C-alpha cells in the first residue's frame, strides 16, 4: 500500500481523529492547501476532522 500513496500519517505521527492534526500534517507534507484536498473517510470522527481542516469530506460505507 505505501507504494500507492505519496504520504502516510499514522497514530505515531499525530493524535487520532477527530483531532485534525493528522490531516494538517498530511497537507503540510504534500504542500497542499485544504481547498485542493479531498478526505475520504468511513466514520463520523473522520468527517469531523475533515470539516475542522476545511477539506471536502466524502463518506464511504
C-alpha positions as CSV (number, residue, x, y, z in Angstrom):
1,X,0.0,0.0,0.0
2,X,2.7,2.6,0.8
3,X,3.9,2.3,-2.9
4,X,0.5,3.7,-3.9
5,X,0.4,6.6,-1.5
6,X,2.6,9.7,-1.5
7,X,2.1,10.4,2.2
8,X,1.1,8.1,5.1
9,X,0.2,9.5,8.5
10,X,-0.4,7.1,11.4
11,X,-1.2,7.4,15.1
12,X,2.5,7.5,15.8
13,X,2.7,10.8,13.8
14,X,-0.3,12.6,15.1
15,X,-3.3,12.2,17.6
16,X,-6.2,10.2,16.2
17,X,-9.2,11.7,14.6
18,X,-11.4,13.6,15.4
19,X,-8.3,15.7,16.1
20,X,-7.4,17.4,12.8
21,X,-3.6,17.2,13.4
22,X,-3.1,14.2,11.1
23,X,-4.8,15.9,8.2
24,X,-2.9,19.1,8.7
25,X,0.4,17.1,8.8
26,X,-0.5,15.3,5.5
27,X,-1.4,18.6,3.8
28,X,1.9,20.0,5.0
29,X,3.9,17.1,3.7
30,X,2.1,17.4,0.4
31,X,2.5,21.2,0.4
32,X,-1.2,21.4,-0.5
33,X,-3.8,23.8,0.8
34,X,-7.1,22.4,2.2
35,X,-9.0,23.8,-0.7
36,X,-7.2,21.4,-3.1
37,X,-7.7,18.3,-0.9
38,X,-10.4,15.7,-0.5
39,X,-10.7,13.4,2.5
40,X,-12.4,10.0,2.1
41,X,-13.5,8.5,5.5
42,X,-15.7,5.9,6.9
43,X,-16.5,7.3,10.3
44,X,-18.1,10.4,11.9
45,X,-14.7,11.2,13.5
46,X,-13.1,11.4,10.1
47,X,-15.8,13.7,8.9
48,X,-15.4,15.9,12.0
49,X,-11.6,16.2,11.4
50,X,-12.1,17.0,7.7
51,X,-14.6,19.8,8.4
52,X,-12.2,21.2,11.1
53,X,-9.4,21.4,8.5
54,X,-11.7,22.7,5.7
55,X,-11.2,19.9,3.2
56,X,-14.0,18.4,1.2
57,X,-15.2,15.3,3.1
58,X,-16.5,12.2,1.3
59,X,-18.1,9.4,3.3
60,X,-17.5,5.8,2.3
61,X,-19.6,2.9,3.7
